[in-house]
């Protein structure tokens, strides 16, 4: 019981992802699939919100 609501929400999210028009860099995707992307460049370097502000607990 209760599975119907969560399944409906998952279906809605899947439908939104399928039919939404997102901006895609197809040239970069092709380069990445062919192995032409620089290996030393990580996702953190490209993410403007990724900062090294991690502070471990004392």
C-alpha positions as CSV (number, residue, x, y, z in Angstrom):
1,X,0.0,0.0,0.0
2,X,1.3,3.5,-0.8
3,X,3.3,2.3,-3.8
4,X,0.9,4.0,-6.2
5,X,1.8,7.6,-5.2
6,X,5.6,7.0,-5.3
7,X,5.3,5.2,-8.6
8,X,3.3,8.1,-10.1
9,X,6.0,10.5,-8.9
10,X,8.8,8.4,-10.4
11,X,6.8,8.3,-13.7
12,X,6.3,12.1,-13.6
13,X,10.1,12.7,-13.0
14,X,11.0,10.2,-15.8
15,X,8.5,11.9,-18.2
16,X,9.9,15.3,-17.3
17,X,13.5,14.1,-18.0
18,X,12.5,12.5,-21.3
19,X,10.6,15.4,-22.8
20,X,12.4,18.4,-21.3
21,X,14.8,20.2,-23.6
22,X,18.0,20.5,-21.8
23,X,21.1,22.3,-23.1
24,X,23.6,19.7,-24.1
25,X,27.1,20.1,-25.4
26,X,27.1,17.4,-28.0
27,X,30.6,18.2,-29.2
28,X,32.1,17.7,-25.8
29,X,30.1,14.5,-25.3
30,X,31.5,13.2,-28.6
31,X,35.0,14.1,-27.5
32,X,34.5,12.4,-24.1
33,X,33.2,9.2,-25.8
34,X,36.1,9.1,-28.2
35,X,38.6,9.7,-25.4
36,X,39.7,13.2,-26.5
37,X,39.0,15.0,-23.3
38,X,42.0,16.0,-21.1
39,X,42.3,13.3,-18.4
40,X,43.6,15.7,-15.7
41,X,40.5,17.9,-15.8
42,X,38.0,16.8,-13.2
43,X,34.4,17.7,-12.6
44,X,35.3,19.8,-9.5
45,X,37.4,22.1,-11.7
46,X,34.4,22.8,-13.9
47,X,31.9,23.2,-11.1
48,X,31.8,26.9,-10.1
49,X,30.1,25.9,-6.8
50,X,32.7,23.3,-5.8
51,X,34.9,24.8,-3.2
52,X,37.4,23.2,-0.9
53,X,35.7,24.2,2.3
54,X,35.5,20.8,4.0
55,X,36.2,21.0,7.7
56,X,36.4,17.7,9.5
57,X,34.7,17.3,12.9
58,X,37.0,18.0,15.9
